[in-house]
Amino acid sequence: MVKRLRISSRPRVASRALNALAAGWGPTSLFPNLRTISWNTIDDHAPFLRAILSPSVTELSLSPSTVYPSSMLFSVLSSVQRVCPALTTLRVHPSPHDAVYELPAVTALVRHCTPLRSLKLPGVRLDADAIAHVGGLPGLRSFEMSVEAGQAPPRHGAFTDLENLLLRGHLSAKYCLALLENITSAGLQQLVLDSTAQQPDLTWNIVLGAMHAQLAFSALTLNHLTVSEDYTLDQAPLDGIERLDLEPLLAFGNLTEVCIRVAYPPDPTDADLRALASAWPRLRWLDLSSSCDWAPYPRPRATLWGLVPFAEHCPSLVRLALLVDACVPRRYSGKPGRGAACGALTELHVGASPIAGATLVAAFLSDIFPRLETVDCNEVTTLHLEEEAQRERKRQRVWDKVERLLPTLGAIRVFERLHVDGGSRDRLPFVEASDGSSTSDDSETDSSSDFVITD
């Protein structure tokens, strides 16, 4: 009894059999107990899809390899609602995947499907009337669609039960705000806004500023927020996202994943990072990095001390990505976390963050993130002068050395917690750069890689 069927590439069906299937299968289907169909092949085999449709099908996923040369596949969609009245999950993803298509057959199918719980249409454009129909579907949990440039925003729609919303394509502030305004769900959990092409009126500060007011019903349920841009630095708007634009997001206290990955990301201070860590104690993933490989100028406002609040307030944090100024002073307390540590964090992505000495930074990170394993830095590719290129290569070498030092220092931190932390903390050791070391980014050697512990 077949309940799940997946077809990819070219199904081996002879042309004579295809002609027989095209004539229809009669009152019964080929697989009467089929529940799930995953179809990823060329349009010419659409008659085979027609033959395997069954009234018991609840999930249908179509990824045609071509769209315009043949309409056979989409002609089959006209009979889906009639043959599959129990359909609750529909996914249509035409290729090539980097384009947006207006497919009337898909729009017509969406307008006639009422029991849908999940509707995912990456690369497919729906008109305002179809979106209004989708918004009125009772029980719709997940909705994903693409937006074309100049597309009219939806006029009405309730989205009373929506939990996951994903918008991609030519996003504009007007379109985003109009759609968010229609969401009355009290259980929205995931919101993804992915801009794949620059729009003149896309100002993220307006969208983020209005998000709390428009999603007030979901202030306690939203746990995943993604705002991203997917284009080069020369195409990106110059306004970006400012540090103060993050303040309205503090009202969503149950966020576990926050990804704001734009060309010009926010440049928070240490105080701003403390506010984020305090407001989001359930955080597991925070990404405030740039979507482009560029060198920050001037230096990032945040320093390594801005990471300490995450060790204090976010025990479940496993991945952190943001720009920091890692040029620490030559002498600081050997326990910057003052006993606070996040044992869950294993990945730290620092992008184009500047750094001076590897050992001082590794000692700092190992104290607050004792299980840290991966420290990744971007390769800045927008450099033109040889002097800047040499400085960039040195920066990458220093961050690589930080990663190599972490296992040894992590073991030392474990020993400290087992044998030292139980004693008096009145006198904490200090970490110093060795004599003659340099903390300048222009130094050719990393002479500050040695350190001494002194009482």
ROFI-721966 format. One record per residue (C-alpha): residue number from 1; x, y, z. Coordinates in steps of 0.001 Angstrom, whole numbers. Each point is the difference from the previous one (the first is absolute). Last residue first. Example, Ala and Ser with C-alpha at 12.3 -4.5 7.8 and 13.67 -1.06 7.14 Angstrom:
BEGIN
SITE  pos        x        y        z
SITE    2    13670    -1060     7140
SITE    1    -1370    -3440      660
# end
This chain:
BEGIN
SITE  pos        x        y        z
SITE  455    48730    37624    40807
SITE  454     1575     -408    -3401
SITE  453     -946    -2193    -2957
SITE  452     2256      525    -2988
SITE  451     -778      412    -3659
SITE  450     1502     -882    -3333
SITE  449    -1878      879    -3221
SITE  448      805     3664      444
SITE  447     2918     -334    -2405
SITE  446    -2386     -460    -2903
SITE  445     2395     1218    -2618
SITE  444     -373     2654    -2703
SITE  443    -1439     2648     2272
SITE  442    -2537     2235    -1774
SITE  441    -2978    -1219     2028
SITE  440     1668     1410     3089
SITE  439      -69    -1937     3242
SITE  438     3753     -455      190
SITE  437     1997    -2282     2212
SITE  436     3345     1078     1442
SITE  435     -611    -1546     3370
SITE  434    -2673    -2684      -29
SITE  433    -3667      943     -238
SITE  432    -1657     -249     3366
SITE  431    -2749    -2179     1407
SITE  430     -880      722     3597
SITE  429     -830    -2465     2746
SITE  428    -2984      639     2257
SITE  427      525      777     3672
SITE  426    -3218      143     1978
SITE  425    -1293    -3041    -1750
SITE  424      674    -2392     2886
SITE  423     -259    -3693     -680
SITE  422    -2554    -2120    -1849
SITE  421      891     1729    -3250
SITE  420     3523    -1353      170
SITE  419      -42    -3781     -247
SITE  418    -2853    -1068    -2257
SITE  417     -767     3338    -1633
SITE  416     3669      703     -566
SITE  415      618    -3450    -1500
SITE  414    -2848      536    -2459
SITE  413     1470     3389     -903
SITE  412     3386    -1585     -688
SITE  411    -1625    -2549    -2305
SITE  410    -1668     2832    -1906
SITE  409     3358     1768     -252
SITE  408     1498    -2997    -1764
SITE  407    -2985     -536    -2311
SITE  406     -302     3765     -728
SITE  405     3552      660    -1165
SITE  404     -550    -1204    -3572
SITE  403    -3092     2186     -396
SITE  402     1861     3085     1194
SITE  401     2807     -855    -2419
SITE  400    -2460      120    -2890
SITE  399    -1131     3430     1221
SITE  398     3622     1206      -95
SITE  397      577    -1442    -3461
SITE  396    -3138     1704    -1332
SITE  395     1130     3372     1313
SITE  394     3453     -498    -1550
SITE  393    -1555     -670    -3403
SITE  392    -2111     3159      352
SITE  391     3012     2137      895
SITE  390     1799    -1306    -3076
SITE  389    -2996      827    -2199
SITE  388     -219     3488     1476
SITE  387     3646      651     -845
SITE  386     -528    -1400    -3491
SITE  385    -2763     2509     -646
SITE  384    -3255    -1166    -1587
SITE  383    -2009    -1676     2744
SITE  382    -3618    -1007     -613
SITE  381      550    -3722      589
SITE  380      -44     -112     3792
SITE  379      378    -3657      934
SITE  378    -2584     -628     2660
SITE  377      956    -1235     3459
SITE  376     -949    -3295     1641
SITE  375      678    -1069     3564
SITE  374    -1025    -3629      534
SITE  373      416    -2044     3182
SITE  372    -1470     1968     2923
SITE  371     -673    -2345     2909
SITE  370     1301     2356     2713
SITE  369    -1953     3039    -1280
SITE  368      468     2701     2684
SITE  367     3537     -922     1068
SITE  366     1067    -1489    -3330
SITE  365     -881     3250    -1777
SITE  364     2318     2159     2139
SITE  363     2899    -2455     -175
SITE  362     -421     -224    -3796
SITE  361      -17     3802     -272
SITE  360     3151      393     2086
SITE  359     1669    -2812    -1915
SITE  358     -739     1340    -3487
SITE  357     1202     3575      369
SITE  356    -1245     2910    -2141
SITE  355    -3464     -583    -1463
SITE  354    -2361     1775    -2391
SITE  353    -3420    -1571     -725
SITE  352     -646     -722    -3693
SITE  351    -2448    -2829      667
SITE  350      154    -1115     3646
SITE  349    -1842    -3301     -213
SITE  348        3    -1879     3309
SITE  347    -1097    -3626      142
SITE  346      -47    -2380     3014
SITE  345    -2267     1776     2485
SITE  344    -1720    -2371     2438
SITE  343     2315      418     2989
SITE  342     -890     3640      554
SITE  341     2134     1365     2838
SITE  340     -369     2396     2918
SITE  339     2755     -249     2652
SITE  338     1170     3604     -137
SITE  337     -494     -113    -3803
SITE  336     3213     1923     -555
SITE  335     1939    -2583     2046
SITE  334     3686      651     -665
SITE  333     -590     3657      771
SITE  332     1611     2252    -2550
SITE  331     3445     1086    -1182
SITE  330     1234      801    -3519
SITE  329    -3352     1503     -976
SITE  328    -2311    -1934    -2361
SITE  327      -39      603    -3758
SITE  326    -3005    -2252     -664
SITE  325    -2283     2751    -1279
SITE  324    -3143    -1984     -680
SITE  323    -2062     -911    -3068
SITE  322    -2802    -2521      427
SITE  321     -809    -3711     -276
SITE  320     -907    -2168     3008
SITE  319     -970    -3681      -69
SITE  318     -909    -2387     2848
SITE  317    -1817     2262     2487
SITE  316    -1924    -2136     2515
SITE  315     1356     1653     3190
SITE  314     -894     3519    -1190
SITE  313      106     2463     2959
SITE  312     3547       46     1436
SITE  311     2015    -1417    -2896
SITE  310    -1962     2246    -2363
SITE  309      746     2941     2310
SITE  308     3777     -664     -415
SITE  307      -14      507    -3776
SITE  306       23     3803      233
SITE  305     3277     -253     1892
SITE  304     1585    -1181    -3255
SITE  303     -701     3423    -1457
SITE  302    -3017     1522    -1728
SITE  301      335     3370    -1731
SITE  300     1458    -1601    -3120
SITE  299     3044     1859    -1361
SITE  298     -589     2846    -2459
SITE  297     -350    -1335    -2567
SITE  296     -989    -3642     -156
SITE  295     1821    -2061    -2657
SITE  294    -2248    -1604    -2573
SITE  293    -1025    -3518     -934
SITE  292    -3711      406     -611
SITE  291    -2990    -1475     1888
SITE  290     1205     1821     3104
SITE  289     -299    -1526     3439
SITE  288    -2703      365     2645
SITE  287     -631    -3731      410
SITE  286    -1346    -1331     3316
SITE  285     -851    -3676      513
SITE  284    -1192    -1772     3136
SITE  283    -1703     2855     1877
SITE  282    -2269    -1002     2874
SITE  281     1157     2949     2166
SITE  280    -1045     2553    -2666
SITE  279     -543     3353     1765
SITE  278     3134     -210     2169
SITE  277     2213    -1071    -2908
SITE  276    -1355     2769    -2217
SITE  275      416     2681     2682
SITE  274     3551    -1166      717
SITE  273      745      194    -3718
SITE  272    -1241     3594      -66
SITE  271     2202      905     2967
SITE  270     3042    -1448    -1758
SITE  269     -836     2213    -2967
SITE  268    -1917    -1171    -3038
SITE  267     1039      563    -3641
SITE  266    -3092    -1132    -1896
SITE  265      613    -1799    -3292
SITE  264      927     1739    -3278
SITE  263     -255    -2709    -2665
SITE  262    -2749    -1830     1882
SITE  261      -96    -3051     2240
SITE  260    -2414      495     2860
SITE  259     -369    -3573     1289
SITE  258    -1733     -487     3344
SITE  257     -722    -3507     1274
SITE  256    -1416     -768     3475
SITE  255    -2337     2968      403
SITE  254    -2226     -292     3065
SITE  253      186     3633     1165
SITE  252    -1387     1627    -3121
SITE  251     -151     3523     1498
SITE  250     3747      398     -581
SITE  249     -738      172    -3719
SITE  248    -1025     3667      246
SITE  247     3589      867     1098
SITE  246     1740    -1551    -3007
SITE  245     -410     3122    -2137
SITE  244     2160     1863     2523
SITE  243     3095    -1826    -1283
SITE  242     -620     1199    -3538
SITE  241    -1067    -2215    -2884
SITE  240     1176      751    -3536
SITE  239     -134     3653    -1182
SITE  238     2403     -435    -2918
SITE  237    -2230    -2209    -2082
SITE  236     1734    -3129    -1343
SITE  235      824     -413    -3683
SITE  234     3705      849      386
SITE  233      212    -2436     2922
SITE  232    -1315    -2964    -1962
SITE  231    -3440    -1527      353
SITE  230    -1857    -2413     2253
SITE  229    -1474     2010     2849
SITE  228    -1282    -1456     3258
SITE  227    -2477      494     2817
SITE  226     -627    -3212     1939
SITE  225    -2060     -324     3188
SITE  224     -694    -3280     1814
SITE  223    -1686     -248     3423
SITE  222    -3220     1989     -357
SITE  221    -2428    -1309     2648
SITE  220     -124     2707     2685
SITE  219     -224     3059    -2260
SITE  218    -2340    -1836    -2365
SITE  217    -3149     2091      540
SITE  216     2077     3193     -186
SITE  215     1183     -885    -3479
SITE  214     -928     3322    -1627
SITE  213     1116     2142     2937
SITE  212     3238    -1923      568
SITE  211      864      -84    -3695
SITE  210     -457     3719     -634
SITE  209     3581      982      817
SITE  208     1413    -3075    -1716
SITE  207    -1736      836    -3283
SITE  206      820     3713      177
SITE  205     3647     -686      909
SITE  204      221    -2508    -2851
SITE  203     -451     2633    -2661
SITE  202     -955    -1631    -3297
SITE  201    -1305     2919    -2065
SITE  200     2674      -84    -2709
SITE  199     -107    -3812     -329
SITE  198     3164    -2085     -253
SITE  197     -452    -3617     -991
SITE  196      -41    -3252     1996
SITE  195    -1674     1364     3141
SITE  194     -672    -2760     2528
SITE  193    -2597      715     2694
SITE  192     -427    -3084     2219
SITE  191    -2473     -104     2914
SITE  190     -386    -3110     2178
SITE  189    -2191     -589     3057
SITE  188    -3306     1771     -652
SITE  187    -2465    -1218     2658
SITE  186    -2459     2808      668
SITE  185     -849      296    -3681
SITE  184    -1425     3324    -1107
SITE  183     2285      393    -2981
SITE  182    -1418     2515    -2476
SITE  181     2305     2817     1128
SITE  180     2995    -2227     -704
SITE  179    -1057     -162    -3653
SITE  178     -377     3752     -413
SITE  177     3245      708     1869
SITE  176     1993    -2372    -2178
SITE  175    -1480     1374    -3234
SITE  174      597     3635      894
SITE  173     3546     -675     1211
SITE  172      831    -1653    -3293
SITE  171     1054    -3566     -701
SITE  170     1189    -1103    -3421
SITE  169      357    -3701      847
SITE  168     -722    -1997     3128
SITE  167    -2727      -89     2643
SITE  166     -185    -2829     2555
SITE  165    -2787     -181     2606
SITE  164     -278    -2776     2607
SITE  163    -2670     -332     2720
SITE  162    -3177     1281    -1687
SITE  161    -3297     -764     1754
SITE  160    -1929     3258     -549
SITE  159     1564      917    -3326
SITE  158    -2662     2731     -336
SITE  157        2     1300    -3538
SITE  156     -376     3369    -1658
SITE  155     1469     2199    -2697
SITE  154     3123    -1946     -885
SITE  153     2889     2119    -1308
SITE  152      240      752    -3733
SITE  151     3113    -1419    -1632
SITE  150     2429     2665    -1150
SITE  149     2951    -2377      -90
SITE  148    -1137    -3589      459
SITE  147     -637    -1745     3310
SITE  146      615    -3648      868
SITE  145    -2109    -2247     2240
SITE  144       65    -2039     3194
SITE  143    -2940     -686     2325
SITE  142     -101    -2383     2962
SITE  141    -2842     -644     2493
SITE  140    -3250      412    -1967
SITE  139    -2790    -1211     2321
SITE  138    -2811     2066    -1406
SITE  137      832     1431    -3428
SITE  136     -756     3712      -49
SITE  135     3572     1090     -585
SITE  134      228    -2390    -2954
SITE  133    -3021     1645    -1612
SITE  132     1506     3453      517
SITE  131     3248    -1277    -1503
SITE  130    -1924    -1239    -3049
SITE  129    -1704     3371     -393
SITE  128     3292     1914      277
SITE  127     1706    -2046    -2707
SITE  126     2267    -2944      778
SITE  125     3583     -223    -1271
SITE  124     1856    -3312      -45
SITE  123     3759     -325      586
SITE  122     -453    -1619     3390
SITE  121    -3658    -1066      285
SITE  120     -480    -1738     3338
SITE  119    -3554     -489     1271
SITE  118     -478    -1967     3229
SITE  117    -3294     -707     1795
SITE  116    -2255      -11    -3046
SITE  115    -3599    -1178      534
SITE  114    -1496     2571    -2424
SITE  113     1701     -453    -3356
SITE  112    -1909     1765    -2785
SITE  111     1907     3290      -85
SITE  110     3329    -1838      307
SITE  109     -759    -2077    -3087
SITE  108     -828     3089    -2041
SITE  107     3248     1678     1065
SITE  106     1985    -3121     -890
SITE  105    -1621     -183    -3446
SITE  104      537     3739     -518
SITE  103     3784     -319      510
SITE  102     1716     3344      511
SITE  101     3659     -849      343
SITE  100     2784     1420     2133
SITE   99     3605     -860     -868
SITE   98     3037    -1321     1895
SITE   97    -1317    -3589      185
SITE   96      304     -753    -3704
SITE   95    -2215    -1826      562
SITE   94    -3509     -392     1388
SITE   93     -699     -553     3717
SITE   92    -3590    -1037      735
SITE   91     -834    -1240     3510
SITE   90    -3474     -991     1183
SITE   89     -937    -1507     3370
SITE   88    -3609     -616     1106
SITE   87    -1500    -1879    -2962
SITE   86    -3112    -1894     1153
SITE   85    -2032      813    -3153
SITE   84     2607    -1665    -2235
SITE   83    -1719     -923    -3309
SITE   82    -2065     3180     -384
SITE   81     2604     2317     1490
SITE   80     2750    -1629    -2043
SITE   79    -1888      131    -3308
SITE   78     1139     3437    -1092
SITE   77     3506     -828     1194
SITE   76      399    -2478    -2860
SITE   75       20     2868    -2492
SITE   74     2957     1337     1940
SITE   73     2068    -3037     -890
SITE   72     -919       48    -3664
SITE   71      815     3688     -441
SITE   70     3243     -490    -1889
SITE   69     2850     2294    -1005
SITE   68     -888     2589     2708
SITE   67      760    -1657     3299
SITE   66     2858    -2468      -83
SITE   65     1575    -2249     2628
SITE   64    -3274     -415     1837
SITE   63      229     -105     3800
SITE   62    -3444    -1132     1185
SITE   61     -794    -1049     3579
SITE   60    -3434    -1416      878
SITE   59    -1052    -1054     3497
SITE   58    -3474    -1269      996
SITE   57     -608    -2648    -2676
SITE   56    -2879    -2369      928
SITE   55    -2167     1057    -2937
SITE   54     2762    -1293    -2309
SITE   53     2294     1456    -2606
SITE   52     2230    -2706    -1487
SITE   51    -1384      163    -3532
SITE   50      162     3793     -289
SITE   49     3661     -100     1013
SITE   48      670    -2475    -2803
SITE   47    -1702     2368    -2424
SITE   46     2434     2746     1144
SITE   45     3012    -1848    -1395
SITE   44      690     2645    -2625
SITE   43      341     2632     2723
SITE   42     3447    -1138     1122
SITE   41      743    -1426     3433
SITE   40     -241      658     3715
SITE   39    -3298    -1331     1358
SITE   38     -413     -769     3712
SITE   37    -3364    -1653      658
SITE   36    -1223     -809     3533
SITE   35    -3081    -1912     1188
SITE   34     -497    -2837    -2516
SITE   33    -2606    -2584      981
SITE   32    -1654     -329    -3436
SITE   31     3295     -319    -1893
SITE   30     -760     -339    -3746
SITE   29    -3209     1963      319
SITE   28    -3567    -1206     -464
SITE   27    -2836     1387    -2152
SITE   26     1953     -339    -3256
SITE   25     3689      376     -439
SITE   24      -49     2716    -2624
SITE   23      921      270    -3674
SITE   22     3327     1531      984
SITE   21      855    -3204     1843
SITE   20     -323    -1995    -3200
SITE   19     2189     2469    -1858
SITE   18     2562     -184     2806
SITE   17        0    -3794     -241
SITE   16      733      205    -3720
SITE   15     2793     2507      703
SITE   14     1643    -2376     2456
SITE   13      199      986     3655
SITE   12     3357      120     1699
SITE   11     -585     3052     2187
SITE   10     2382     2777    -1051
SITE    9     1631     2056     2773
SITE    8    -1839     -372     3292
SITE    7    -3107    -1873     1137
SITE    6     -903     -391     3668
SITE    5    -2974    -2069     1137
SITE    4    -1338     -435     3544
SITE    3    -2976    -2134     1036
SITE    2      527    -3149    -2070
SITE    1    -1833    -3083     1304
# end
